[in-house]
Amino acid sequence: MATLEDQVRAAVQAALIYPPAARMMGQAGKAEVGFSYIDGVVSDAAITHSSGYPQLDRGALQTVAITQYPPPPALLAHHKMHMTVWVEFHQQQVMDPNAE
């Protein structure tokens, strides 16, 4: 069974906002975001390790802000936790339809 941290990481990555300009410029990488979590709500999000690209860092913060988070297990309800997640931005490889 996945831990709460694993569920939070998966939810963040599933909600990824990849800035279109960064994608067009070929920017890829990962940014670490730290935040407070309580009962499925996050606050105080901040970049703790930059991707090296301001656009990707902003995309990471936006992603964390809009993610729908899982509720905590009963034992962790109403307890504020500090979490960090890596938000990963990977360029999708474009397949050449003529390639064999």
Secondary structure, DSSP 4 states (H G I P E B T S, - for coil): ---HHHHHHHHHHHT----HHHHHTT--EEEEEEEEEETTEEEEEEEEE--S-HHHHHHHHHHHHH--PPPPPGGGTT--EEEEEEEEE-PPPPP-TT--
